[in-house]
């Protein structure tokens, strides 16, 4: 039976890397779910064991903040904030800084994926109306969402999982993460501003389609000040609870979601319709697959083999390197699920949260937020991001905390550009998860 479990696990994680499986119409969520079903069907794990494999507090926390984010989206808050920023009477570099700062702050509280999904098309249209090339601003959006979300244990799904499983202190983690995040955002602004110098204006080809954004603006959700204020109040109250009390985060967040659902104007069907159920199913499927593999003892043997080969995951450098590689191979959430059993040292939790999130800036396919922004760019502006995307790799290197010593040589930009081009053409661009 061990061979069966290992085979199913391998197929699932190959699918995570490829974004699908040959000859099957499956995305990452479908692959994880099918893997869990196969394990139960083959008798490798019972339905009861599959239920016990779920980390319910993480699922509740993730669901609850999806509900709160849906409230903000239906209130038109993200579009309103984006348009206010785009209307600032500021130079392009200063406008870029404002986008980075606001997106990072929003992503630290609400899901970075939700922020990118809501902001990207509005930001692209607003840049076109000002005659600005949207590419630097969209690149800043994707990278700032990833970096900003690393600041808290609720900024992205993998941080929620790490914080819940390892029972990390919300305030303690924030104090450890805030400096790398702030430095990373500063490095992000400097790198993109430097690369965009003298090329801030949109080309004639881009401006030729500038009439479309004006028509699309009428399709946006109108701003509802009361509903937005309610969502912000709930989110702010939850942050305060997380910082100063020991009330379980999942219970507090679920209570906040309940408050949001008590609404006289927004129907619960509309709110729940914006919940990312596929991401929740992805989590549940991977919980089962990883639990089945751990039950065979193969995971522990692999950790021991790495330690014997001089790569103990209980040391910072090996754990750092492994996190970066896995996060870009199979994406953040599956990578964290694989590495969490090895997170036995005090430094491991914060390192996993920071590194797995910041590593998402290395490749387009390393983060769902990146894929969302690229897709919005292609649909809204007909842009070819790969011509200007080379800032992503330096951002990752600049923001990486406690990275292992190197020989001092800078990586060649052409190598990163080639890899990013490969990522852009990957089928993962069209895969939801």
C-alpha positions in Angstrom: 0.0 0.0 0.0 3.0 2.3 0.6 3.8 2.1 -3.1 0.3 3.1 -4.0 0.3 6.1 -1.7 3.7 7.3 -3.0 2.5 6.9 -6.6 -0.6 9.0 -6.0 1.4 11.6 -4.0 3.9 11.8 -6.9 1.1 12.2 -9.5 -0.6 14.9 -7.4 2.6 17.0 -7.0 3.7 16.6 -10.6 0.3 18.0 -11.4 0.9 20.8 -9.0 4.1 21.6 -10.8 2.5 21.4 -14.3 -0.8 23.0 -13.4 -2.6 20.0 -14.8 -2.3 16.5 -16.0 -2.0 15.3 -19.7 -5.2 14.4 -21.4 -7.3 15.5 -18.4 -9.2 18.7 -17.9 -7.9 19.3 -14.4 -6.5 22.3 -12.6 -4.6 22.1 -9.4 -7.7 21.9 -7.3 -9.1 19.0 -9.4 -5.8 17.2 -9.1 -5.7 17.5 -5.3 -9.3 16.4 -5.0 -8.8 13.5 -7.3 -5.7 12.4 -5.4 -7.7 12.4 -2.1 -10.5 10.4 -3.7 -8.0 7.9 -5.1 -6.5 7.3 -1.7 -9.9 6.6 -0.2 -11.0 4.5 -3.1 -7.8 2.3 -2.9 -8.2 1.9 0.8 -5.0 3.7 1.6 -6.9 6.0 4.0 -10.4 5.7 5.4 -13.0 8.5 5.1 -12.7 9.0 8.9 -8.9 9.4 8.6 -9.5 11.8 5.7 -11.7 13.9 7.9 -9.1 13.8 10.7 -6.4 15.0 8.3 -8.1 18.3 7.9 -6.8 21.3 9.9 -10.2 22.8 10.6 -8.9 26.1 12.2 -7.0 27.0 9.1 -10.0 26.2 6.9 -12.3 28.3 9.1 -9.9 31.2 9.2 -9.4 31.1 5.4 -13.2 30.9 4.8 -13.9 33.8 7.2 -11.6 36.2 5.6 -12.9 35.3 2.2 -16.3 36.3 3.4 -15.0 39.6 4.7 -13.1 40.3 1.5 -16.2 39.5 -0.5 -18.0 42.2 1.5 -15.3 44.7 0.6 -15.5 43.7 -3.1 -19.3 44.0 -3.3 -19.0 47.4 -1.6 -16.7 48.6 -4.5 -14.0 49.4 -2.0 -11.0 48.1 -4.0 -12.1 49.9 -7.2 -12.7 53.1 -5.2 -9.3 53.0 -3.6 -7.5 52.3 -6.9 -9.2 55.2 -8.7 -8.4 57.5 -5.8 -4.8 56.6 -6.0 -4.7 56.9 -9.8 -6.2 60.4 -9.6 -3.4 61.7 -7.4 -1.6 64.7 -8.8 1.8 63.0 -8.5 4.7 62.1 -10.8 4.8 58.5 -12.1 7.5 57.4 -9.5 5.5 58.8 -6.6 2.3 57.3 -8.0 4.2 54.0 -8.2 5.1 54.4 -4.5 1.5 55.0 -3.6 0.3 51.9 -5.4 2.9 49.8 -3.7 2.1 51.1 -0.2 -1.6 50.8 -0.5 -1.6 47.4 -2.1 0.8 46.1 0.5 -1.4 47.4 3.4 -4.5 45.9 1.9 -2.8 42.5 1.2 -1.6 42.3 4.8 -5.2 42.2 6.0 -7.2 40.9 3.1 -6.1 38.1 0.7 -3.4 39.1 -1.8 -5.2 37.2 -4.5 -8.5 39.1 -3.9 -6.7 42.4 -3.9 -5.0 41.7 -7.2 -8.2 40.4 -8.8 -10.1 43.5 -7.9 -7.4 46.1 -8.4 -5.5 44.9 -11.6 -8.2 45.8 -14.2 -9.1 49.1 -12.6 -5.4 50.1 -12.3 -4.7 49.1 -15.9 -7.6 51.2 -17.2 -6.7 54.2 -14.9 -3.1 54.2 -16.2 -4.2 54.2 -19.8 -6.5 57.2 -19.2 -3.5 59.1 -17.8 -1.4 58.1 -20.7 0.9 55.9 -18.6 2.3 52.5 -19.4 0.4 50.1 -17.1 3.3 47.5 -17.1 5.4 49.0 -14.2 2.3 49.6 -12.1 0.9 46.1 -12.7 4.3 44.6 -11.9 4.3 46.6 -8.7 0.8 45.4 -7.9 1.7 41.8 -8.2 5.0 42.0 -6.3 3.6 44.4 -3.6 0.7 42.1 -3.0 3.0 39.2 -2.3 5.5 41.2 -0.2 2.8 42.9 1.8 0.9 39.7 2.5 4.0 38.3 4.2 3.6 40.9 7.0 0.9 39.1 8.9 -0.4 35.6 9.6 -3.7 36.4 7.7 -2.2 38.0 4.5 -2.2 34.8 2.5 -3.4 31.2 2.8 0.1 29.7 3.5 0.7 32.1 6.4 -2.7 31.2 7.8 -1.7 27.5 7.7 1.7 28.1 9.3 0.3 30.3 12.0 -2.5 27.9 12.8 -0.4 24.6 12.8 2.6 26.1 14.6 0.5 28.3 16.9 2.6 31.4 16.2 1.9 34.6 18.0 0.2 37.2 15.7 2.0 40.2 17.2 5.3 38.2 17.6 5.3 37.2 13.9 4.4 40.8 12.8 7.4 42.2 14.7 9.7 39.7 13.0 8.3 40.2 9.5 7.7 44.0 9.4 11.3 44.9 8.8 12.0 42.5 5.9 8.6 43.5 4.4 9.3 47.2 4.6 12.7 46.8 3.1 11.3 44.6 0.4 8.7 47.2 -0.5 11.4 49.9 -0.7 13.6 47.7 -2.9 10.6 47.0 -5.1 9.9 50.7 -5.6 13.5 51.5 -6.3 14.0 48.6 -8.8 10.8 49.3 -10.8 11.3 53.0 -10.8 14.8 52.6 -12.0 13.8 50.2 -14.8 10.9 52.4 -15.9 12.9 55.6 -16.0 12.2 57.6 -19.2 9.6 55.0 -20.3 6.6 55.9 -18.2 4.4 56.9 -21.1 2.1 54.5 -22.9 3.0 53.6 -26.5 0.7 54.6 -29.4 -0.4 51.0 -29.7 -1.5 51.0 -26.1 -3.2 54.3 -26.3 -5.1 53.2 -29.4 -7.3 51.1 -27.2 -7.8 53.8 -24.5 -11.5 54.2 -25.4 -12.3 50.7 -24.0 -11.5 51.6 -20.4 -14.0 54.4 -20.4 -16.7 52.1 -21.5 -15.7 49.4 -19.0 -15.8 51.9 -16.1 -19.6 51.8 -16.1 -19.5 48.1 -15.4 -17.8 48.5 -12.0 -19.5 48.0 -8.7 -20.5 51.4 -7.3 -18.9 52.4 -4.1 -21.0 51.8 -1.0 -19.5 53.8 1.8 -21.6 52.2 4.6 -20.8 48.6 3.5 -17.1 49.4 3.0 -17.0 51.0 6.5 -18.7 47.9 8.0 -16.1 45.6 6.4 -13.2 47.8 7.5 -14.6 47.9 11.0 -14.9 44.2 11.2 -11.4 43.7 9.8 -9.9 46.3 12.2 -11.7 44.7 15.2 -10.2 41.3 14.3 -6.7 42.7 14.0 -7.1 44.2 17.5 -8.4 40.9 18.8 -5.4 39.1 17.3 -2.9 41.5 18.7 -4.1 41.9 22.3 -6.1 38.8 23.2 -5.6 35.0 23.1 -9.0 34.4 21.6 -8.6 31.7 18.9 -8.1 33.4 15.6 -10.4 31.0 13.7 -13.3 31.6 16.2 -12.8 35.3 16.2 -12.7 35.5 12.4 -15.8 33.3 12.0 -17.6 35.6 14.3 -16.5 38.5 12.1 -17.8 36.7 9.1 -21.1 36.2 10.8 -21.4 39.9 11.4 -20.7 40.6 7.8 -23.4 38.2 6.7 -26.0 40.0 8.8 -26.8 42.5 6.1 -29.9 44.2 4.9 -28.6 45.2 1.5 -26.0 42.6 0.4 -27.6 39.1 0.0 -25.7 36.2 1.5 -25.9 34.5 -1.9 -23.8 37.2 -3.5 -21.3 37.3 -0.6 -20.8 33.5 -0.6 -20.7 33.5 -4.3 -17.3 35.3 -4.1 -15.8 32.8 -1.7 -13.0 30.9 -3.3 -14.4 27.4 -2.7 -11.8 25.9 -5.1 -9.0 27.1 -2.8 -10.7 25.5 0.2 -11.1 22.2 -1.7 -7.5 22.4 -2.7 -6.5 22.7 0.9 -8.7 19.8 1.9 -7.4 17.5 -0.8 -3.8 18.3 0.0 -4.4 17.7 3.7 -5.5 14.2 2.8 -2.7 13.5 0.4 0.1 14.7 2.7 -1.4 13.0 5.7 -1.5 9.6 3.8 2.2 10.0 2.8 3.2 11.0 6.4 1.4 7.9 7.7 3.6 5.7 5.6 6.8 7.1 7.2 8.2 8.1 3.8 8.2 11.8 4.8 10.2 11.2 8.0 12.7 9.0 6.0 13.1 11.8 3.4 13.9 14.3 6.1 16.4 12.0 7.6 18.0 11.3 4.2 18.4 15.0 3.6 20.0 15.4 7.0 22.4 12.6 6.3 23.3 14.2 3.0 24.3 17.4 4.8 21.0 19.3 4.2 19.2 19.2 7.6 15.9 21.1 7.4 16.4 22.0 11.0 19.0 24.5 9.9 18.2 27.9 8.3 20.1 27.6 5.0 18.7 24.2 3.9 15.2 25.2 4.9 15.5 28.5 3.1 16.7 26.9 -0.1 14.2 24.1 0.0 11.3 26.6 0.6 12.3 28.7 -2.4 12.6 25.8 -4.7 9.4 24.0 -3.7 7.4 27.3 -3.6 8.3 27.9 -7.3 7.8 24.2 -8.3 4.5 23.4 -6.8 3.3 26.8 -5.5 3.2 28.1 -2.0 0.5 26.1 -0.3 1.6 22.6 -1.4 5.2 23.5 -0.5 4.3 24.6 3.0 2.2 21.5 3.6 5.3 19.4 2.7 7.7 21.4 4.8 5.6 22.0 7.9 6.5 18.6 9.6 10.2 19.7 9.5 9.4 23.1 11.1 10.5 22.0 14.6 12.8 25.0 15.4 11.6 28.4 16.6 13.0 30.1 13.5 11.2 27.7 11.1 7.7 29.2 11.2 8.6 32.8 10.5 11.1 31.7 7.9 8.7 29.5 6.1 6.0 32.2 6.1 8.4 34.9 4.8 10.4 32.9 2.3 7.5 30.9 0.7 5.6 34.2 0.2 8.5 36.3 -1.1 9.7 33.5 -3.4 6.4 34.0 -5.3 7.9 37.0 -6.9 10.6 35.0 -8.7 8.4 33.4 -11.4 5.0 34.4 -12.8 3.7 30.9 -11.9 5.2 31.2 -8.4 2.1 33.0 -7.1 -1.6 33.0 -8.1 -1.5 36.8 -7.6 1.1 37.1 -10.4 -1.1 35.0 -12.7 -4.1 37.1 -11.9 -2.2 40.3 -12.8 -0.8 38.9 -16.0 -4.2 37.7 -17.1 -5.7 41.1 -16.4 -2.9 42.8 -18.4 -3.4 40.6 -21.4 -7.2 41.0 -21.4 -7.3 44.7 -20.6 -4.2 46.2 -22.3 -2.9 43.6 -24.7 0.5 43.9 -23.0 3.5 41.6 -23.3 4.7 41.6 -19.7 7.7 39.5 -20.5 9.5 42.4 -22.1 9.6 44.3 -18.8 9.1 41.7 -16.1 12.8 41.2 -15.3 12.4 43.2 -12.1 10.7 40.3 -10.4 13.8 38.3 -9.8 15.8 41.1 -8.2 12.8 41.9 -6.0 12.9 38.3 -4.8 16.6 38.4 -4.1 16.4 41.8 -2.3 13.5 40.8 -0.1 14.7 37.3 0.8 15.4 37.2 4.6 18.4 35.4 6.0 19.4 34.1 2.6 22.4 31.7 2.5 25.8 33.3 1.7 26.7 33.5 -2.0 29.9 34.0 -3.9 29.0 37.6 -4.4 28.3 37.4 -8.1 25.0 38.9 -9.4 22.8 36.5 -11.5 22.6 37.4 -15.1 19.4 39.2 -15.9 19.1 37.2 -19.2 18.7 34.0 -17.3 15.9 35.3 -15.2 14.2 36.8 -18.2 14.4 33.5 -20.1 12.9 31.6 -17.1 10.1 34.2 -16.8 9.3 33.9 -20.4 9.0 30.1 -19.9 6.7 30.8 -17.0 4.5 33.1 -19.1 4.0 30.4 -21.7 3.3 27.7 -19.1 -0.1 26.2 -19.0 -0.2 27.3 -15.4 -1.2 30.7 -16.7 -4.6 29.3 -17.5 -4.8 27.0 -14.5 -6.9 28.4 -11.7 -4.8 26.7 -9.0 
